[in-house]
């Protein structure tokens, strides 16, 4: 929805969580015209009792071009749909 955001303000109590957008709060907009966030998986990193400046808004999200991201993992829609069929809540992501 257009009023959804991900708080990336390390000084706010909602840091690294889904929020309703407010003008005075730093955030990443979740509604995008490029559809990058139409399907996404939130990576369970720094979510529970988040530590400020340790990292926020780390997702597996959609891409059309496989250009580098700002810390996320980007997949084309077909690969994302395959991944969604394979993973469970207990699945682990290992980055090397």
N, C-alpha and C positions, 0 to 999 in steps of 0.2 A: 504494500500500500504506500501511497505517497507520503504518509506521515511516519513511516518507519525509518529508523536509523540505528547505527551501531555506535555506542558511545566510545569515543577514543580520547576523552579528556581524562588524563591520569589523575587529576585533582578532584574528580567527581565520584560520588559513591556508586554510581552506575557504570563506572569504567569497565569496558570490555563486556558489554551486554546490550541486548536489543532494547531500544527505547522508542518512545514517541518523540518526534523531533520538537525541540524547543529552540528558539533563536539564540539563547545565551549558552548553549551547550555544544561543545565540539563533537562532531559526529561524522560518520560515513553514511551517505544516503543509500538506503537499500533499494529504493525504486530508481531504476536507471533506464534511459531510453535505449541503451545498447544491449539490454536484456542480460547483462553479465551476471546479475544476481537472481534471475528468474528461478534457477535451481541452484542451491548451494548446500554445502555441508559445513557446519561450524566445527573447526578443529578444537578439540578439548585441550587448549593450551592457555594457561593463566586465567581460567574461568572462575574456579572456586577460590574465593578470597584473593582476587587479583592484586598483583603487586604493580604499583604505578611504574610506567616506563618499561616494563618487562615485555610488552607486546600485546597487541589487541587487534581485533578484526582479522583473524587468520582463518581463511576459508578455503575449501575446494569449490571453485565457481566456474562458470562457463566462459569460453573464449571463442573467437573466430579466427585468431591469428597466431596463437602460441608465442606472443611476445612476452618478455619477462614481466613479472608482476611485482608488487611491492611487498612480497613476503608470502603470498598465497600460492596455491596450486591451481592451475587453470586447465580445463579440459574442454574439448569440443562436446557438443550436446550428445552425440551418439556414444562417445566414451563415458560421459557422465551417466547416461541411462544404463549402460552395462555395469558400471561401478555400483549404482544404486541397487541393482539386482543381486550383486555379490556380497555386499557388506551387511553386517548386523550391528547392533548396539555394542557388541563385544569386540568388534573388529579393531585392530590396531594399525596405525600408520607409522611406518618406520622410515625416517629420512636419513640418508647417508651423506 
